[in-house]
Amino acid sequence: MDTTYIEELGYTPIKPLLNQIRNMKSGKDVPGMLAELRKQEMGTLYGTDIDQDAKHSDQYAIYIKQGGIGLPDRDYYLDKSAHSKKIREQYLQHIATIYCNHVSADWSGFGNSG
């Protein structure tokens, strides 16, 4: 793997997708964006699989599953401990930093984990 070349490219290869995200105007734009990401084989809010049916092994079935958001499991989002809250705050700040550095100059109000 040519990591030097990858570093030189930076986010240029995904810049068109980031521009599409930046240009989204409302929630009505989300399905189209999700479809575009799926065409690019990028993870989204859901995933699909075709595998043997769990109850009828001689048949295949389509499975729809929840996609990952980023933290290892659901407890990171739901646990009310101070440690988990700190992780959520740091994670939201990380996402905001990535977004602000690559998509938008301002994403005010982001990072309030409640």
C-alpha positions as CSV (number, residue, x, y, z in Angstrom):
1,M,0.0,0.0,0.0
2,D,1.4,3.4,-1.0
3,T,0.7,5.3,2.2
4,T,2.7,8.3,1.0
5,Y,0.4,8.7,-2.0
6,I,-2.7,8.2,0.1
7,E,-1.5,10.9,2.5
8,E,-0.9,13.2,-0.5
9,L,-4.4,12.7,-1.8
10,G,-5.9,13.6,1.5
11,Y,-9.7,13.7,1.3
12,T,-9.7,14.5,-2.5
13,P,-11.1,11.1,-3.5
14,I,-14.2,11.6,-1.4
15,K,-14.6,15.4,-2.0
16,P,-17.5,14.9,-4.4
17,L,-19.4,13.0,-1.8
18,L,-18.6,15.5,0.9
19,N,-19.9,18.2,-1.4
20,Q,-23.1,16.3,-1.9
21,I,-23.5,16.1,1.8
22,R,-22.8,19.8,2.2
23,N,-25.5,20.6,-0.4
24,M,-28.2,18.6,1.3
25,K,-31.1,21.0,2.2
26,S,-33.5,18.9,4.2
27,G,-34.3,15.4,5.5
28,K,-35.8,14.7,2.1
29,D,-32.3,14.6,0.7
30,V,-31.2,11.8,3.1
31,P,-32.6,8.7,1.1
32,G,-30.8,9.8,-2.1
33,M,-27.6,10.4,-0.2
34,L,-27.9,7.0,1.5
35,A,-28.4,5.4,-1.9
36,E,-25.4,7.1,-3.2
37,L,-23.2,6.0,-0.3
38,R,-24.5,2.4,-0.7
39,K,-23.6,2.5,-4.4
40,Q,-20.1,3.4,-3.3
41,E,-20.1,0.5,-0.9
42,M,-19.9,2.8,2.1
43,G,-21.6,2.0,5.4
44,T,-24.9,3.7,6.1
45,L,-27.7,3.5,8.6
46,Y,-28.5,0.0,7.5
47,G,-27.0,-2.9,5.7
48,T,-28.3,-5.7,3.6
49,D,-27.2,-9.3,3.1
50,I,-28.4,-12.3,1.2
51,D,-27.8,-15.6,3.1
52,Q,-29.4,-18.9,3.8
53,D,-32.7,-18.5,5.5
54,A,-32.3,-19.2,9.2
55,K,-35.4,-21.5,9.2
56,H,-35.2,-22.9,5.7
57,S,-31.6,-23.7,4.9
58,D,-32.6,-24.8,1.3
59,Q,-33.7,-21.2,0.6
60,Y,-32.1,-17.8,0.6
61,A,-33.4,-14.7,2.4
62,I,-32.6,-11.0,2.4
63,Y,-31.5,-9.7,5.7
64,I,-31.7,-6.0,6.7
65,K,-29.5,-5.0,9.6
66,Q,-28.8,-1.9,11.5
67,G,-25.6,-0.1,10.5
68,G,-23.0,1.0,12.9
69,I,-22.6,4.6,14.0
70,G,-19.1,4.4,15.3
71,L,-18.8,3.4,18.9
72,P,-18.3,-0.3,19.6
73,D,-21.8,-1.1,21.0
74,R,-25.1,0.3,22.1
75,D,-24.0,0.7,25.8
76,Y,-21.7,3.5,24.8
77,Y,-24.7,5.4,23.7
78,L,-27.1,4.5,26.5
79,D,-24.9,4.1,29.7
80,K,-25.4,7.0,32.0
81,S,-22.1,6.7,33.8
82,A,-19.7,9.6,33.9
83,H,-17.1,7.5,32.0
84,S,-19.6,6.8,29.1
85,K,-20.8,10.4,29.0
86,K,-17.2,11.5,28.7
87,I,-16.6,9.1,25.8
88,R,-19.8,10.3,24.0
89,E,-18.7,13.9,24.4
90,Q,-15.2,13.1,23.1
91,Y,-16.7,11.1,20.2
92,L,-19.1,13.9,19.2
93,Q,-16.3,16.4,19.4
94,H,-14.2,14.1,17.1
95,I,-17.1,13.9,14.6
96,A,-17.6,17.7,14.7
97,T,-13.9,18.2,14.1
98,I,-13.9,15.9,11.1
99,Y,-17.0,17.6,9.7
100,C,-15.7,21.1,10.3
101,N,-12.3,20.3,8.8
102,H,-13.6,18.7,5.7
103,V,-17.2,19.8,4.9
104,S,-18.2,23.0,6.6
105,A,-16.7,25.9,8.4
106,D,-19.4,26.0,11.1
107,W,-21.5,23.3,12.7
108,S,-22.6,25.3,15.7
109,G,-24.5,23.5,18.4
110,F,-23.1,20.1,17.5
111,G,-21.8,18.0,20.4
112,N,-24.4,18.4,23.0
113,S,-24.7,14.8,24.3
114,G,-27.3,15.6,26.9
